[in-house]
Amino acid sequence: MQEIIRIEQVTAGYEGQQQLRDATISIGDREFIGIVGPNGGGKTTLIKVMLQLLRPMSGTVSYFRNGVQVPYLRTGYLPQYSTIDKEFPISVYETVLSGLNGEKRLMSRFTAEHHERTRHTIGQLQLAGMEHRPIKALSGGELQRVLLARAVVSAPEVLVLDEPNTYIDRHFKEQIYDMLDGMRDRCAIIMVSHDTDYIRANADRIVHVEETLRISS
Protein backbone atom coordinates (compact mmCIF):
# COMPACT_ATOMS: atom_id res chain seq x y z
CA MET A 1 0.00 0.00 0.00
CA GLN A 2 1.55 3.31 -1.09
CA GLU A 3 1.76 6.14 1.39
CA ILE A 4 -0.25 9.27 0.56
CA ILE A 5 -0.15 11.29 3.81
CA ARG A 6 2.69 11.46 6.31
CA ILE A 7 2.39 13.33 9.61
CA GLU A 8 5.60 13.53 11.61
CA GLN A 9 5.93 14.70 15.23
CA VAL A 10 3.12 17.25 14.88
CA THR A 11 2.09 19.38 17.81
CA ALA A 12 -0.92 21.60 17.17
CA GLY A 13 -3.60 23.61 18.93
CA TYR A 14 -5.23 26.99 19.23
CA GLU A 15 -4.08 30.29 20.74
CA GLY A 16 -0.95 28.67 22.08
CA GLN A 17 -2.82 25.81 23.81
CA GLN A 18 -1.84 22.32 22.68
CA GLN A 19 -4.64 19.97 21.60
CA LEU A 20 -2.36 17.46 19.90
CA ARG A 21 1.18 16.50 20.88
CA ASP A 22 3.95 14.69 18.96
CA ALA A 23 1.53 13.03 16.52
CA THR A 24 3.07 10.71 13.93
CA ILE A 25 1.13 8.61 11.44
CA SER A 26 1.43 7.44 7.83
CA ILE A 27 -1.78 6.89 5.82
CA GLY A 28 -1.89 4.66 2.77
CA ASP A 29 -3.74 4.96 -0.50
CA ARG A 30 -7.27 3.49 -0.18
CA GLU A 31 -6.82 2.89 3.54
CA PHE A 32 -9.79 3.38 5.87
CA ILE A 33 -8.71 5.11 9.09
CA GLY A 34 -11.19 5.37 11.96
CA ILE A 35 -10.51 8.15 14.48
CA VAL A 36 -11.99 7.83 17.96
CA GLY A 37 -11.49 9.46 21.34
CA PRO A 38 -13.10 11.73 23.91
CA ASN A 39 -14.54 15.15 23.11
CA GLY A 40 -11.77 17.73 23.26
CA GLY A 41 -9.10 15.07 22.86
CA GLY A 42 -7.76 16.45 19.55
CA LYS A 43 -9.61 14.46 16.87
CA THR A 44 -10.77 17.49 14.87
CA THR A 45 -7.39 19.16 15.39
CA LEU A 46 -5.70 16.13 13.82
CA ILE A 47 -7.84 16.18 10.67
CA LYS A 48 -7.53 19.96 10.32
CA VAL A 49 -3.76 19.53 10.32
CA MET A 50 -4.09 16.77 7.69
CA LEU A 51 -6.16 19.12 5.51
CA GLN A 52 -3.80 22.10 6.00
CA LEU A 53 -6.66 24.00 7.63
CA LEU A 54 -4.53 24.42 10.74
CA ARG A 55 -0.81 25.14 10.77
CA PRO A 56 1.02 22.92 13.28
CA MET A 57 3.09 24.47 16.03
CA SER A 58 5.82 21.99 15.13
CA GLY A 59 6.28 18.95 12.92
CA THR A 60 5.48 18.34 9.26
CA VAL A 61 2.64 17.16 7.01
CA SER A 62 3.55 15.70 3.60
CA TYR A 63 1.48 14.37 0.68
CA PHE A 64 2.41 11.76 -1.94
CA ARG A 65 0.96 10.53 -5.23
CA ASN A 66 2.42 7.37 -6.83
CA GLY A 67 5.39 7.58 -4.51
CA VAL A 68 6.23 11.19 -5.43
CA GLN A 69 5.81 14.05 -2.95
CA VAL A 70 3.20 16.59 -4.11
CA PRO A 71 1.98 19.91 -2.65
CA TYR A 72 -1.61 18.75 -2.15
CA LEU A 73 -4.13 15.97 -2.75
CA ARG A 74 -7.67 16.19 -4.10
CA THR A 75 -9.65 16.06 -0.87
CA GLY A 76 -13.31 15.91 0.10
CA TYR A 77 -14.17 17.17 3.59
CA LEU A 78 -17.37 16.88 5.62
CA PRO A 79 -16.86 19.11 8.68
CA GLN A 80 -18.74 18.86 11.94
CA TYR A 81 -22.33 20.03 11.55
CA SER A 82 -21.93 22.65 14.28
CA THR A 83 -19.32 24.55 12.24
CA ILE A 84 -21.64 25.24 9.26
CA ASP A 85 -23.11 28.72 8.72
CA LYS A 86 -26.66 27.68 7.91
CA GLU A 87 -27.68 31.30 7.20
CA PHE A 88 -25.30 31.64 4.25
CA PRO A 89 -27.44 32.46 1.16
CA ILE A 90 -26.66 29.49 -1.07
CA SER A 91 -28.81 26.77 -2.62
CA VAL A 92 -28.44 23.01 -2.41
CA TYR A 93 -27.23 22.85 -6.01
CA GLU A 94 -24.69 25.67 -5.54
CA THR A 95 -23.38 24.02 -2.37
CA VAL A 96 -22.73 20.69 -4.08
CA LEU A 97 -21.27 22.40 -7.17
CA SER A 98 -18.84 24.32 -4.93
CA GLY A 99 -17.13 21.00 -4.20
CA LEU A 100 -15.65 21.33 -7.71
CA ASN A 101 -14.13 24.79 -7.19
CA GLY A 102 -10.66 23.27 -7.08
CA GLU A 103 -11.03 22.00 -10.67
CA LYS A 104 -11.41 25.42 -12.30
CA ARG A 105 -9.68 28.77 -12.36
CA LEU A 106 -10.95 31.39 -9.94
CA MET A 107 -13.06 33.46 -12.35
CA SER A 108 -13.88 30.80 -14.94
CA ARG A 109 -17.25 29.08 -15.36
CA PHE A 110 -18.08 25.53 -14.41
CA THR A 111 -18.15 23.19 -17.40
CA ALA A 112 -21.02 21.01 -18.61
CA GLU A 113 -19.19 18.03 -17.10
CA HIS A 114 -19.09 19.76 -13.70
CA HIS A 115 -22.84 20.30 -13.83
CA GLU A 116 -23.46 16.70 -14.90
CA ARG A 117 -21.37 15.39 -11.99
CA THR A 118 -23.25 17.67 -9.62
CA ARG A 119 -26.64 16.42 -10.82
CA HIS A 120 -25.47 12.80 -10.57
CA THR A 121 -24.23 13.28 -7.00
CA ILE A 122 -27.43 15.04 -5.98
CA GLY A 123 -29.39 12.06 -7.26
CA GLN A 124 -27.06 9.62 -5.54
CA LEU A 125 -27.62 11.33 -2.17
CA GLN A 126 -31.41 11.41 -2.69
CA LEU A 127 -31.53 15.21 -2.93
CA ALA A 128 -33.30 15.45 -6.32
CA GLY A 129 -36.09 18.03 -6.21
CA MET A 130 -34.32 20.10 -3.57
CA GLU A 131 -31.73 21.71 -5.83
CA HIS A 132 -33.09 25.27 -5.54
CA ARG A 133 -33.85 25.23 -1.84
CA PRO A 134 -31.63 27.47 0.34
CA ILE A 135 -29.58 25.51 2.84
CA LYS A 136 -31.16 27.44 5.73
CA ALA A 137 -34.50 25.78 4.85
CA LEU A 138 -33.09 22.27 5.28
CA SER A 139 -33.43 19.95 8.23
CA GLY A 140 -30.26 18.85 9.98
CA GLY A 141 -30.24 15.49 8.21
CA GLU A 142 -30.87 17.07 4.80
CA LEU A 143 -28.01 19.50 5.29
CA GLN A 144 -25.66 16.68 6.27
CA ARG A 145 -26.53 14.91 3.01
CA VAL A 146 -25.87 18.10 1.02
CA LEU A 147 -22.48 18.56 2.69
CA LEU A 148 -21.60 14.92 2.05
CA ALA A 149 -22.54 15.41 -1.62
CA ARG A 150 -20.18 18.41 -1.76
CA ALA A 151 -17.41 16.29 -0.23
CA VAL A 152 -17.69 13.42 -2.73
CA VAL A 153 -18.59 15.24 -5.98
CA SER A 154 -14.93 15.81 -6.88
CA ALA A 155 -14.07 12.08 -6.70
CA PRO A 156 -11.47 12.84 -4.01
CA GLU A 157 -8.23 10.98 -3.41
CA VAL A 158 -8.86 11.41 0.33
CA LEU A 159 -12.31 11.68 1.93
CA VAL A 160 -12.35 13.14 5.44
CA LEU A 161 -15.55 12.84 7.50
CA ASP A 162 -15.90 14.51 10.91
CA GLU A 163 -18.89 12.92 12.70
CA PRO A 164 -20.95 12.29 9.52
CA ASN A 165 -23.88 10.71 11.38
CA THR A 166 -24.97 13.88 13.16
CA TYR A 167 -28.68 14.64 12.65
CA ILE A 168 -29.34 11.81 10.22
CA ASP A 169 -31.80 8.96 10.65
CA ARG A 170 -30.98 5.27 10.69
CA HIS A 171 -32.01 4.76 7.05
CA PHE A 172 -29.60 7.38 5.71
CA LYS A 173 -26.89 6.32 8.14
CA GLU A 174 -26.97 2.92 6.46
CA GLN A 175 -26.86 4.61 3.04
CA ILE A 176 -23.76 6.56 4.05
CA TYR A 177 -22.08 3.34 5.12
CA ASP A 178 -23.03 1.67 1.83
CA MET A 179 -21.55 4.63 -0.07
CA LEU A 180 -18.32 4.41 1.93
CA ASP A 181 -18.07 0.70 1.15
CA GLY A 182 -18.35 1.57 -2.55
CA MET A 183 -15.64 4.23 -2.30
CA ARG A 184 -13.03 2.17 -0.49
CA ASP A 185 -11.42 0.99 -3.72
CA ARG A 186 -11.17 4.57 -5.04
CA CYS A 187 -9.84 6.73 -2.20
CA ALA A 188 -8.51 6.82 1.33
CA ILE A 189 -11.20 7.42 3.96
CA ILE A 190 -10.51 9.15 7.28
CA MET A 191 -13.53 9.16 9.56
CA VAL A 192 -14.04 10.63 13.02
CA SER A 193 -16.95 8.85 14.67
CA HIS A 194 -18.48 7.80 17.98
CA ASP A 195 -19.98 4.77 16.19
CA THR A 196 -17.28 2.48 17.52
CA ASP A 197 -19.05 -0.70 16.38
CA TYR A 198 -18.88 0.42 12.75
CA ILE A 199 -15.30 1.64 13.09
CA ARG A 200 -14.12 -1.63 14.66
CA ALA A 201 -15.84 -3.67 11.96
CA ASN A 202 -14.71 -1.66 8.95
CA ALA A 203 -11.60 0.44 9.55
CA ASP A 204 -8.19 -0.89 8.52
CA ARG A 205 -6.72 0.90 11.52
CA ILE A 206 -8.15 2.76 14.48
CA VAL A 207 -6.47 5.90 15.81
CA HIS A 208 -7.38 6.80 19.38
CA VAL A 209 -6.72 10.50 19.95
CA GLU A 210 -6.38 11.90 23.45
CA GLU A 211 -3.70 14.58 22.97
CA THR A 212 -1.36 11.85 21.68
CA LEU A 213 -2.09 9.07 19.16
CA ARG A 214 -2.56 5.38 19.89
CA ILE A 215 -2.90 3.30 16.70
CA SER A 216 -4.34 -0.19 16.46
CA SER A 217 -5.45 -2.51 13.65
C-alpha positions as CSV (number, residue, x, y, z in Angstrom):
1,M,0.0,0.0,0.0
2,Q,1.5,3.3,-1.1
3,E,1.8,6.1,1.4
4,I,-0.3,9.3,0.6
5,I,-0.1,11.3,3.8
6,R,2.7,11.5,6.3
7,I,2.4,13.3,9.6
8,E,5.6,13.5,11.6
9,Q,5.9,14.7,15.2
10,V,3.1,17.2,14.9
11,T,2.1,19.4,17.8
12,A,-0.9,21.6,17.2
13,G,-3.6,23.6,18.9
14,Y,-5.2,27.0,19.2
15,E,-4.1,30.3,20.7
16,G,-1.0,28.7,22.1
17,Q,-2.8,25.8,23.8
18,Q,-1.8,22.3,22.7
19,Q,-4.6,20.0,21.6
20,L,-2.4,17.5,19.9
21,R,1.2,16.5,20.9
22,D,4.0,14.7,19.0
23,A,1.5,13.0,16.5
24,T,3.1,10.7,13.9
25,I,1.1,8.6,11.4
26,S,1.4,7.4,7.8
27,I,-1.8,6.9,5.8
28,G,-1.9,4.7,2.8
29,D,-3.7,5.0,-0.5
30,R,-7.3,3.5,-0.2
31,E,-6.8,2.9,3.5
32,F,-9.8,3.4,5.9
33,I,-8.7,5.1,9.1
34,G,-11.2,5.4,12.0
35,I,-10.5,8.1,14.5
36,V,-12.0,7.8,18.0
37,G,-11.5,9.5,21.3
38,P,-13.1,11.7,23.9
39,N,-14.5,15.1,23.1
40,G,-11.8,17.7,23.3
41,G,-9.1,15.1,22.9
42,G,-7.8,16.4,19.6
43,K,-9.6,14.5,16.9
44,T,-10.8,17.5,14.9
45,T,-7.4,19.2,15.4
46,L,-5.7,16.1,13.8
47,I,-7.8,16.2,10.7
48,K,-7.5,20.0,10.3
49,V,-3.8,19.5,10.3
50,M,-4.1,16.8,7.7
51,L,-6.2,19.1,5.5
52,Q,-3.8,22.1,6.0
53,L,-6.7,24.0,7.6
54,L,-4.5,24.4,10.7
55,R,-0.8,25.1,10.8
56,P,1.0,22.9,13.3
57,M,3.1,24.5,16.0
58,S,5.8,22.0,15.1
59,G,6.3,19.0,12.9
60,T,5.5,18.3,9.3
61,V,2.6,17.2,7.0
62,S,3.5,15.7,3.6
63,Y,1.5,14.4,0.7
64,F,2.4,11.8,-1.9
65,R,1.0,10.5,-5.2
66,N,2.4,7.4,-6.8
67,G,5.4,7.6,-4.5
68,V,6.2,11.2,-5.4
69,Q,5.8,14.1,-3.0
70,V,3.2,16.6,-4.1
71,P,2.0,19.9,-2.6
72,Y,-1.6,18.8,-2.1
73,L,-4.1,16.0,-2.7
74,R,-7.7,16.2,-4.1
75,T,-9.6,16.1,-0.9
76,G,-13.3,15.9,0.1
77,Y,-14.2,17.2,3.6
78,L,-17.4,16.9,5.6
79,P,-16.9,19.1,8.7
80,Q,-18.7,18.9,11.9
81,Y,-22.3,20.0,11.6
82,S,-21.9,22.6,14.3
83,T,-19.3,24.6,12.2
84,I,-21.6,25.2,9.3
85,D,-23.1,28.7,8.7
86,K,-26.7,27.7,7.9
87,E,-27.7,31.3,7.2
88,F,-25.3,31.6,4.3
89,P,-27.4,32.5,1.2
90,I,-26.7,29.5,-1.1
91,S,-28.8,26.8,-2.6
92,V,-28.4,23.0,-2.4
93,Y,-27.2,22.9,-6.0
94,E,-24.7,25.7,-5.5
95,T,-23.4,24.0,-2.4
96,V,-22.7,20.7,-4.1
97,L,-21.3,22.4,-7.2
98,S,-18.8,24.3,-4.9
99,G,-17.1,21.0,-4.2
100,L,-15.6,21.3,-7.7
101,N,-14.1,24.8,-7.2
102,G,-10.7,23.3,-7.1
103,E,-11.0,22.0,-10.7
104,K,-11.4,25.4,-12.3
105,R,-9.7,28.8,-12.4
106,L,-10.9,31.4,-9.9
107,M,-13.1,33.5,-12.3
108,S,-13.9,30.8,-14.9
109,R,-17.2,29.1,-15.4
110,F,-18.1,25.5,-14.4
111,T,-18.2,23.2,-17.4
112,A,-21.0,21.0,-18.6
113,E,-19.2,18.0,-17.1
114,H,-19.1,19.8,-13.7
115,H,-22.8,20.3,-13.8
116,E,-23.5,16.7,-14.9
117,R,-21.4,15.4,-12.0
118,T,-23.2,17.7,-9.6
119,R,-26.6,16.4,-10.8
120,H,-25.5,12.8,-10.6
121,T,-24.2,13.3,-7.0
122,I,-27.4,15.0,-6.0
123,G,-29.4,12.1,-7.3
124,Q,-27.1,9.6,-5.5
125,L,-27.6,11.3,-2.2
126,Q,-31.4,11.4,-2.7
127,L,-31.5,15.2,-2.9
128,A,-33.3,15.5,-6.3
129,G,-36.1,18.0,-6.2
130,M,-34.3,20.1,-3.6
131,E,-31.7,21.7,-5.8
132,H,-33.1,25.3,-5.5
133,R,-33.8,25.2,-1.8
134,P,-31.6,27.5,0.3
135,I,-29.6,25.5,2.8
136,K,-31.2,27.4,5.7
137,A,-34.5,25.8,4.9
138,L,-33.1,22.3,5.3
139,S,-33.4,19.9,8.2
140,G,-30.3,18.8,10.0
141,G,-30.2,15.5,8.2
142,E,-30.9,17.1,4.8
143,L,-28.0,19.5,5.3
144,Q,-25.7,16.7,6.3
145,R,-26.5,14.9,3.0
146,V,-25.9,18.1,1.0
147,L,-22.5,18.6,2.7
148,L,-21.6,14.9,2.0
149,A,-22.5,15.4,-1.6
150,R,-20.2,18.4,-1.8
151,A,-17.4,16.3,-0.2
152,V,-17.7,13.4,-2.7
153,V,-18.6,15.2,-6.0
154,S,-14.9,15.8,-6.9
155,A,-14.1,12.1,-6.7
156,P,-11.5,12.8,-4.0
157,E,-8.2,11.0,-3.4
158,V,-8.9,11.4,0.3
159,L,-12.3,11.7,1.9
160,V,-12.4,13.1,5.4
161,L,-15.5,12.8,7.5
162,D,-15.9,14.5,10.9
163,E,-18.9,12.9,12.7
164,P,-21.0,12.3,9.5
165,N,-23.9,10.7,11.4
166,T,-25.0,13.9,13.2
167,Y,-28.7,14.6,12.6
168,I,-29.3,11.8,10.2
169,D,-31.8,9.0,10.7
170,R,-31.0,5.3,10.7
171,H,-32.0,4.8,7.0
172,F,-29.6,7.4,5.7
173,K,-26.9,6.3,8.1
174,E,-27.0,2.9,6.5
175,Q,-26.9,4.6,3.0
176,I,-23.8,6.6,4.0
177,Y,-22.1,3.3,5.1
178,D,-23.0,1.7,1.8
179,M,-21.6,4.6,-0.1
180,L,-18.3,4.4,1.9
181,D,-18.1,0.7,1.1
182,G,-18.3,1.6,-2.6
183,M,-15.6,4.2,-2.3
184,R,-13.0,2.2,-0.5
185,D,-11.4,1.0,-3.7
186,R,-11.2,4.6,-5.0
187,C,-9.8,6.7,-2.2
188,A,-8.5,6.8,1.3
189,I,-11.2,7.4,4.0
190,I,-10.5,9.1,7.3
191,M,-13.5,9.2,9.6
192,V,-14.0,10.6,13.0
193,S,-17.0,8.9,14.7
194,H,-18.5,7.8,18.0
195,D,-20.0,4.8,16.2
196,T,-17.3,2.5,17.5
197,D,-19.1,-0.7,16.4
198,Y,-18.9,0.4,12.8
199,I,-15.3,1.6,13.1
200,R,-14.1,-1.6,14.7
201,A,-15.8,-3.7,12.0
202,N,-14.7,-1.7,8.9
203,A,-11.6,0.4,9.6
204,D,-8.2,-0.9,8.5
205,R,-6.7,0.9,11.5
206,I,-8.1,2.8,14.5
207,V,-6.5,5.9,15.8
208,H,-7.4,6.8,19.4
209,V,-6.7,10.5,19.9
210,E,-6.4,11.9,23.4
211,E,-3.7,14.6,23.0
212,T,-1.4,11.9,21.7
213,L,-2.1,9.1,19.2
214,R,-2.6,5.4,19.9
215,I,-2.9,3.3,16.7
216,S,-4.3,-0.2,16.5
217,S,-5.4,-2.5,13.7
